[in-house]
Amino acid sequence: MENKNSFNNKLIILITLVASLGGLLFGYDTAVISGAVGAMNSFFINPLDNDNVLASGAIIEFKSIISIVSIGVLVLFGYFLFKFFKKVTSIAIIVIFLLIAIPLFKMYFLDLPDVLTENLRNSILGFMTSSALVGCILGASFGDFIANSVGRRNGLVIAAILFLISALGSGYPEAFNVFGIQTLSSFIIYRIIGGMGVGVASMLAPLYIAEMAPANIRGKMVSFNQLAIVTGMLVVYFVNYFIVQGQSDDWITESGWRYMFLSEVIPAFLFFVLLLFMPKTPRFEVMKGNEEKAKTILDKLNVKSSSDRILSEIKNSFKTKKAHWLFYGWPVIIVGLLLSVFQQFVGINVVLYYAPEIFKGMGVDTNASMLQTIIVGAINMIFTVIAIMTVDNFGRKKLLLIGSVVMGISMIGLGFSLFSGAVGFTSLLLMLVYIAAFAVSWGPVTWVLLSEIFPNSIKGVMAVAVAVQWLANLVISWTFPIMNNNPFLVDTFNHGFSYWVYGAFAVISAIFVWKFVPETKGRSLEDMEQLWLKKEQE
């Protein structure tokens, strides 16, 4: 392990803070919707109830957007399959998938009624709320291409531009409606554009930091990205609160939600400007054959004469840079993908995106629900700081195990609280315990592991893992209002059903971590190659 004094810690911290603004915008962009869900329902969805022509057009455009998104995801799915398998195997898997998916897609989307039913209403609201996640999938999927073509830093610059466009278009979708479609659809498209920025940043920010930071503090530095994410969420919770404080519901419905989205312009512009002064990573420069530039950057990062050795290690790690994604076997692929899936299937973003609406469902007014959401954000941030202080000492695997167990107990308990109708302080406490458990474990640790477990020669798999993470996020966020507002489930389980589902996934995630996830604490990025090669040979 390298001596911490052999590094220019001030420069590394500065680079980490700037790159982490990508994480802050990640949190800001995804959480800003939480304060606007009720207003958007009133502004975009309620008018459809009284205007059949408007509703019919919205349904047609909704079907069209879903169809285009589905085709795009299918193309990406096929592309990644061809990266994994031989041509014949990939075609066979795609054919089987289509035979299953097309009837389901036709049933749930193309055969939607031409009138606005309650389930269709909930589906449109759920998709509008979670539409940014579609962009996240696309952005993350192209993250590897962007990282390897224009670089990690320049990729983050692209993300900053996308954030700016989305903030303006989401705030005034009718003024920036260059698509010739309904305002609802224009809003969805601009949210997708912002999601693309989130998807790019979600992959490149931790990757950029991981490639700049030394092994002995890398976990802590990468965790700053997660701290920035939850900080962005907390900041936007405050922003949303101050925007709506003392305002009437009519004003919030007409104008308040616009200011929520427009407020993102400030951090996005700051991120864009600061990135222009940041260096590219040494690994990217070596990848492009610019060893002198890489050496210059390493000399700035290292205050002692260790840059030659680090440069040599980086060069050696790229000897198999064109390795097949299965070069190290299936274990690393499966572990990476399931880490991403479980991070979302435990239900965290349901709480973060729908917190004000959840609290309103417990009987509190708009201002109180916003204040309780701020408490959620504060707990999230405090325990993320604890994770940063412990991830390099306590270990990644132990934190994940503890988090899974506590989340499982909390979510199952919250489900029973709602089922029994005993909502109040107990429900709030269970939710806060759940948030704390996630923040100290799966929140930051998943990103640390994704930046560590994939050897350089197959680093592109990280793009798949992040894309899968956003796909899982989309599934959870879209289906929550459908489950939570379904008349049968409400009558039978009184809103407790969905929380039991998330609690069950938390329990399953604990078993997965215990059996399959390796400890990466203290290992260099190059050490991970030997670990997976050893597993492949066993």
C-alpha positions in Angstrom: 0.0 0.0 0.0 1.3 3.4 -1.0 2.2 6.0 1.6 -0.4 8.7 1.7 2.4 11.3 1.8 3.6 10.3 -1.7 0.5 12.0 -3.2 -0.6 15.5 -3.8 -3.7 15.2 -1.6 -4.8 18.8 -2.2 -4.9 18.4 -5.9 -6.6 15.0 -5.7 -9.3 16.4 -3.3 -9.9 19.4 -5.7 -10.3 17.0 -8.7 -12.6 14.8 -6.6 -14.8 17.8 -5.5 -15.2 19.1 -9.1 -15.9 15.6 -10.5 -18.4 15.1 -7.7 -20.4 18.0 -8.9 -21.5 15.5 -11.5 -22.9 13.4 -8.7 -24.5 16.5 -7.1 -26.3 17.1 -10.4 -27.2 13.4 -10.6 -28.9 13.8 -7.2 -30.4 17.2 -8.0 -31.8 16.2 -11.4 -33.4 12.9 -10.2 -34.7 14.3 -6.9 -36.1 17.6 -8.1 -39.1 15.7 -9.4 -40.1 14.7 -5.8 -41.4 18.2 -5.0 -43.2 18.5 -8.4 -45.2 15.3 -8.7 -48.4 16.7 -7.2 -48.2 19.9 -9.3 -47.4 18.0 -12.5 -50.3 15.7 -11.9 -52.6 18.8 -11.6 -50.9 20.7 -14.5 -50.4 17.8 -17.0 -52.7 15.0 -16.2 -55.9 16.5 -14.7 -56.7 18.5 -17.9 -56.9 15.2 -19.7 -59.9 14.2 -17.7 -62.0 16.9 -19.2 -60.8 17.0 -22.7 -61.2 13.8 -24.7 -59.3 15.2 -27.8 -56.3 16.2 -25.6 -56.4 12.9 -23.8 -56.5 11.0 -27.0 -53.5 12.9 -28.4 -51.6 12.4 -25.1 -52.3 8.6 -25.2 -51.1 8.3 -28.8 -47.9 10.2 -28.0 -47.4 8.2 -24.9 -47.6 5.0 -26.9 -45.2 6.4 -29.5 -42.7 7.4 -26.9 -42.9 4.0 -25.2 -42.5 2.3 -28.5 -39.4 4.3 -29.5 -37.9 3.8 -26.0 -38.5 0.1 -26.2 -36.9 -0.2 -29.6 -33.9 1.8 -28.4 -33.5 -0.4 -25.3 -33.9 -3.5 -27.5 -31.1 -2.3 -29.8 -28.8 -1.7 -26.8 -29.8 -5.2 -25.5 -28.8 -6.8 -28.8 -25.6 -4.8 -28.9 -24.5 -6.0 -25.5 -25.5 -9.6 -26.2 -23.2 -9.6 -29.3 -20.4 -8.3 -27.0 -21.0 -11.3 -24.7 -21.9 -14.2 -27.0 -21.2 -15.6 -30.4 -23.5 -14.4 -33.2 -25.8 -17.5 -33.3 -26.3 -17.6 -29.5 -27.1 -13.8 -29.5 -29.7 -14.2 -32.2 -31.3 -17.1 -30.4 -31.5 -15.2 -27.2 -33.0 -12.1 -28.9 -35.6 -14.2 -30.7 -36.7 -15.9 -27.4 -36.8 -12.5 -25.8 -39.0 -11.0 -28.5 -41.4 -14.0 -28.4 -42.0 -13.3 -24.7 -41.7 -9.5 -24.8 -43.8 -8.5 -27.8 -47.1 -10.0 -26.5 -46.6 -8.4 -23.1 -45.6 -5.1 -24.7 -48.7 -5.2 -27.0 -51.0 -6.0 -24.0 -49.7 -3.3 -21.7 -48.9 -0.5 -24.1 -50.1 -0.8 -27.7 -53.6 -2.1 -26.6 -54.0 0.8 -24.1 -57.6 2.2 -24.3 -58.2 5.4 -26.1 -59.9 6.9 -23.0 -58.1 7.8 -19.8 -58.8 5.0 -17.3 -57.4 5.1 -13.8 -54.7 2.5 -14.5 -53.6 4.4 -17.6 -53.6 7.7 -15.7 -51.3 6.1 -13.1 -49.1 4.7 -15.8 -48.7 8.1 -17.5 -48.0 9.8 -14.2 -45.5 7.1 -13.3 -43.7 7.3 -16.6 -43.7 11.1 -16.6 -42.1 11.0 -13.1 -39.5 8.4 -14.0 -38.9 9.4 -17.6 -35.5 10.8 -16.8 -34.5 7.2 -16.0 -34.9 6.3 -19.7 -32.3 8.9 -20.5 -30.1 7.5 -17.7 -30.2 4.1 -19.4 -29.2 5.6 -22.8 -26.5 7.9 -21.2 -25.0 5.1 -19.2 -25.1 2.7 -22.2 -23.0 5.2 -24.3 -20.8 6.1 -21.3 -18.1 3.6 -22.3 -18.0 4.9 -25.8 -17.9 8.5 -24.6 -15.2 7.8 -22.0 -12.9 6.0 -24.5 -13.5 8.5 -27.4 -13.5 12.0 -25.9 -12.3 11.0 -22.4 -13.6 10.9 -18.9 -13.4 14.7 -18.3 -14.8 15.7 -21.7 -17.6 13.2 -21.2 -18.5 15.0 -18.0 -18.5 18.3 -20.0 -21.1 16.8 -22.3 -23.2 15.7 -19.2 -23.1 19.3 -18.0 -24.4 20.6 -21.3 -27.3 18.1 -21.2 -28.1 19.2 -17.7 -28.4 22.8 -18.8 -30.7 21.9 -21.8 -32.9 19.7 -19.6 -33.3 22.4 -16.9 -34.5 25.0 -19.3 -36.7 22.6 -21.3 -38.3 21.0 -18.3 -39.1 24.3 -16.7 -40.8 25.7 -19.8 -41.6 22.7 -22.0 -44.1 24.8 -24.0 -41.7 27.6 -24.7 -38.9 25.2 -25.8 -41.3 22.8 -27.6 -39.3 22.4 -30.8 -40.8 18.9 -31.4 -44.3 20.0 -32.5 -46.0 17.7 -29.9 -48.1 18.2 -26.7 -46.5 20.0 -23.7 -46.7 16.8 -21.7 -44.6 14.9 -24.3 -42.2 17.9 -24.6 -41.7 17.8 -20.9 -41.0 14.0 -21.0 -38.4 14.4 -23.7 -36.5 17.2 -21.9 -36.5 15.0 -18.7 -35.0 12.2 -20.9 -32.3 14.6 -22.1 -31.5 15.4 -18.4 -31.5 11.7 -17.7 -28.9 11.2 -20.4 -26.7 13.7 -18.5 -27.2 11.7 -15.3 -26.4 8.4 -17.0 -23.2 9.8 -18.4 -22.2 11.4 -15.1 -23.2 8.3 -13.1 -20.6 6.3 -14.9 -17.9 8.8 -15.7 -17.7 10.7 -12.3 -16.7 7.7 -10.2 -14.5 6.4 -13.0 -12.7 9.7 -13.3 -12.2 9.9 -9.5 -11.1 6.2 -9.3 -8.5 6.8 -12.0 -7.1 9.9 -10.3 -7.0 8.6 -6.7 -4.4 6.3 -5.1 -5.6 2.9 -3.8 -5.3 3.7 -0.1 -7.9 6.5 -0.3 -9.7 5.6 -3.5 -12.8 4.2 -1.7 -13.1 7.4 0.3 -12.6 9.6 -2.8 -15.1 7.6 -4.9 -17.6 7.7 -2.0 -17.5 11.5 -2.3 -19.4 11.1 -5.5 -22.2 9.4 -3.5 -22.0 12.1 -0.9 -22.4 14.6 -3.7 -25.4 12.7 -5.0 -27.2 12.8 -1.6 -26.1 16.4 -1.1 -27.7 17.3 -4.4 -30.9 15.6 -3.2 -30.8 17.5 0.1 -30.1 20.8 -1.6 -33.0 20.4 -4.0 -35.3 19.3 -1.2 -34.5 22.7 0.5 -35.0 24.5 -2.8 -38.3 22.9 -3.4 -39.4 23.7 0.2 -38.5 27.4 -0.1 -40.2 27.6 -3.5 -43.6 26.3 -2.2 -43.5 27.7 1.3 -46.5 29.9 1.9 -47.7 29.6 -1.7 -51.1 28.5 -2.7 -51.7 25.1 -4.5 -52.8 27.0 -7.6 -49.5 29.0 -7.8 -47.5 25.8 -7.3 -49.5 24.1 -10.0 -49.0 26.9 -12.5 -45.5 28.2 -11.7 -43.9 26.7 -8.7 -42.8 23.4 -10.3 -41.2 25.4 -13.1 -38.8 27.1 -10.7 -37.8 23.8 -9.3 -36.5 22.6 -12.6 -35.0 25.9 -13.6 -33.0 26.1 -10.4 -30.7 23.3 -11.8 -29.2 25.8 -14.3 -27.0 27.2 -11.5 -25.1 24.1 -10.5 -25.0 22.8 -14.1 -23.3 26.0 -15.4 -20.8 25.9 -12.4 -20.0 22.2 -13.2 -19.4 23.1 -16.9 -17.0 26.0 -16.2 -14.9 24.2 -13.5 -14.5 21.1 -15.7 -12.7 23.1 -18.3 -9.8 23.5 -15.8 -9.5 19.9 -14.9 -6.9 17.4 -16.4 -7.7 14.2 -18.2 -6.9 11.0 -16.5 -3.5 9.3 -16.9 -5.2 6.1 -17.9 -7.1 7.8 -20.7 -3.9 9.5 -22.0 -2.0 6.1 -22.0 -5.0 4.5 -23.8 -4.6 7.2 -26.5 -0.8 6.7 -26.7 0.0 10.1 -25.0 2.4 8.8 -22.4 4.2 12.1 -22.0 0.9 13.8 -21.1 0.1 11.0 -18.7 3.5 11.4 -17.1 2.9 15.1 -16.7 -0.4 14.5 -14.9 1.1 11.8 -12.7 3.9 14.2 -11.7 1.3 16.7 -10.6 -0.6 14.1 -8.7 2.5 12.6 -7.0 4.8 14.8 -5.0 7.5 12.0 -4.8 9.1 10.0 -7.6 6.5 7.3 -7.8 4.9 8.4 -11.1 7.3 6.3 -13.2 6.2 3.2 -11.3 2.5 4.1 -11.6 2.9 4.8 -15.3 4.4 1.4 -15.8 1.6 -0.3 -13.9 -1.0 1.5 -16.1 0.8 0.5 -19.3 0.9 -3.1 -18.2 -2.8 -3.1 -17.3 -3.6 -2.2 -21.0 -1.7 -5.1 -22.5 -5.0 -6.9 -23.0 -7.0 -3.8 -23.7 -9.1 -5.5 -26.4 -10.0 -8.5 -24.2 -13.4 -10.0 -24.7 -15.8 -9.1 -21.9 -15.8 -12.7 -20.8 -12.0 -12.8 -20.6 -12.2 -13.0 -16.8 -15.2 -15.3 -16.8 -18.8 -14.9 -15.8 -18.4 -14.2 -12.1 -17.2 -10.5 -12.5 -20.0 -9.9 -15.0 -22.8 -11.4 -12.8 -21.6 -9.7 -9.6 -21.4 -6.3 -11.3 -24.9 -6.5 -12.9 -26.6 -7.9 -9.8 -25.0 -5.2 -7.6 -26.7 -2.7 -9.8 -30.0 -4.4 -9.8 -30.2 -5.0 -6.1 -29.2 -1.4 -5.3 -32.4 -0.3 -7.0 -34.8 -3.2 -6.2 -34.5 -2.5 -2.5 -36.7 0.5 -3.3 -34.5 3.4 -2.4 -35.6 5.7 -5.2 -39.2 5.1 -4.6 -38.6 6.8 -1.2 -36.4 9.6 -2.7 -38.6 10.4 -5.7 -42.1 10.0 -4.1 -41.3 11.0 -0.5 -43.6 14.1 -0.4 -46.5 12.1 -1.9 -45.8 9.2 0.5 -46.0 11.6 3.5 -49.1 13.3 2.1 -50.6 9.8 1.9 -49.9 9.5 5.7 -52.1 12.6 6.2 -49.7 15.6 6.4 -50.1 18.8 4.4 -47.8 20.1 1.6 -45.4 22.1 3.8 -45.1 19.4 6.4 -44.4 16.8 3.7 -41.7 18.9 2.2 -40.1 19.3 5.7 -40.2 15.6 6.3 -38.6 15.1 2.9 -35.8 17.4 4.0 -35.3 15.2 7.1 -35.1 12.1 4.8 -32.4 14.0 2.8 -30.5 15.0 5.9 -30.4 11.4 7.2 -29.3 10.2 3.8 -26.4 12.7 3.8 -25.3 12.2 7.4 -25.0 8.4 7.0 -23.3 8.7 3.7 -20.6 10.7 5.5 -20.3 7.8 8.0 -19.9 5.4 5.0 -17.1 7.5 3.6 -15.3 7.4 6.9 -15.7 3.6 7.2 -15.6 2.2 3.7 -11.7 2.0 3.5 -11.4 0.6 7.1 -14.5 -1.5 7.7 -14.7 -3.0 4.3 -17.2 -3.0 1.4 -18.7 -6.4 2.0 -19.5 -6.0 5.7 -21.2 -2.7 5.0 -23.4 -4.2 2.3 -24.4 -7.1 4.5 -25.4 -4.9 7.4 -27.3 -2.5 5.2 -29.3 -5.3 3.5 -30.4 -6.8 6.8 -31.5 -3.4 8.3 -33.2 -2.3 5.1 -35.1 -5.6 4.9 -36.4 -5.3 8.5 -37.3 -1.6 8.1 -39.2 -2.1 4.8 -41.1 -5.1 6.0 -41.9 -3.2 9.2 -43.1 -0.1 7.2 -45.3 -2.4 5.1 -47.0 -3.8 8.2 -47.3 -0.2 9.6 -49.2 0.9 6.6 -51.2 -2.4 6.4 -52.4 -2.0 9.9 -53.2 1.7 9.5 -50.9 2.7 12.3 -49.1 5.4 10.4 -47.4 8.3 12.2 -44.2 8.4 14.1 -43.4 4.7 13.8 -43.8 4.8 10.0 -41.5 7.9 9.7 -38.9 6.2 12.0 -38.9 3.0 10.0 -38.4 5.1 6.8 -35.5 7.0 8.3 -33.8 3.8 9.6 -34.2 2.4 6.1 -32.6 5.5 4.5 -29.8 5.5 7.0 -29.1 1.8 6.3 -29.0 2.4 2.6 -26.9 5.5 2.9 -24.2 3.8 4.9 -24.1 0.7 2.6 -25.6 0.2 -0.8 -25.6 3.9 -1.7 -21.9 4.6 -1.8 -20.5 1.1 -1.6 -22.1 0.0 -4.9 -20.4 2.8 -6.8 -17.1 2.0 -5.1 -17.3 -1.7 -6.1 -18.4 -0.9 -9.7 -15.3 1.3 -10.1 -13.1 -1.4 -8.6 -14.2 -4.8 -9.7 -13.9 -4.5 -13.5 -10.3 -4.8 -14.7 -9.1 -2.1 -17.2 -9.2 -4.5 -20.1 -13.0 -5.0 -19.7 -13.8 -1.6 -18.2 -16.6 -1.3 -20.7 -18.7 -3.7 -18.8 -19.2 -0.9 -16.2 -21.3 0.9 -18.8 -23.6 -2.2 -19.0 -23.8 -2.4 -15.2 -24.7 1.2 -14.9 -27.3 1.0 -17.7 -28.8 -2.1 -16.0 -28.9 -0.1 -12.7 -30.9 2.7 -14.4 -33.2 0.1 -16.1 -33.9 -1.4 -12.6 -34.5 2.1 -11.3 -37.0 2.8 -14.1 -38.9 -0.5 -13.4 -39.1 0.3 -9.7 -40.0 4.0 -10.0 -42.5 3.4 -12.8 -44.3 0.5 -11.1 -44.6 2.1 -7.7 -47.6 4.4 -8.4 -49.2 1.6 -10.4 -48.9 -0.8 -7.4 -49.5 1.9 -4.7 -52.6 3.3 -6.3 -54.1 0.0 -7.6 -57.6 -0.3 -6.1 -57.3 -4.1 -5.4 -53.9 -3.8 -3.7 -55.0 -0.8 -1.7 -58.2 -2.5 -0.5 -56.3 -5.7 0.3 -53.0 -4.4 1.8 -53.6 -0.7 2.5 -50.5 0.5 0.6 -48.2 -2.0 2.4 -47.7 -4.4 -0.5 -45.0 -2.6 -2.4 -42.9 -2.1 0.7 -43.0 -5.8 1.4 -41.7 -6.4 -2.1 -38.7 -4.1 -1.5 -38.0 -5.7 1.9 -37.9 -9.1 0.3 -35.4 -7.9 -2.3 -33.3 -6.5 0.6 -33.1 -9.9 2.2 -32.2 -11.6 -1.1 -29.5 -9.0 -1.6 -27.9 -9.9 1.7 -27.7 -13.6 0.6 -26.1 -12.5 -2.7 -23.5 -10.4 -1.0 -22.6 -13.1 1.5 -22.2 -15.8 -1.1 -20.7 -14.0 -4.1 -19.3 -10.5 -3.6 -15.5 -10.3 -3.0 -13.9 -7.8 -0.6 -11.9 -5.2 -2.6 -10.7 -3.1 0.3 -7.0 -2.1 -0.2 -6.7 -3.8 -3.6 -5.2 -1.8 -6.6 -7.2 -1.7 -9.8 -4.6 -3.9 -11.3 -4.9 -6.5 -8.5 -8.5 -7.1 -9.5 -7.3 -8.7 -12.7 -5.5 -11.4 -10.8 -8.4 -12.0 -8.5 -10.9 -12.7 -11.4 -8.3 -14.7 -13.3 -7.9 -16.9 -10.3 -11.7 -17.4 -10.0 -11.9 -18.3 -13.7 -9.2 -20.9 -13.3 -10.9 -22.5 -10.2 
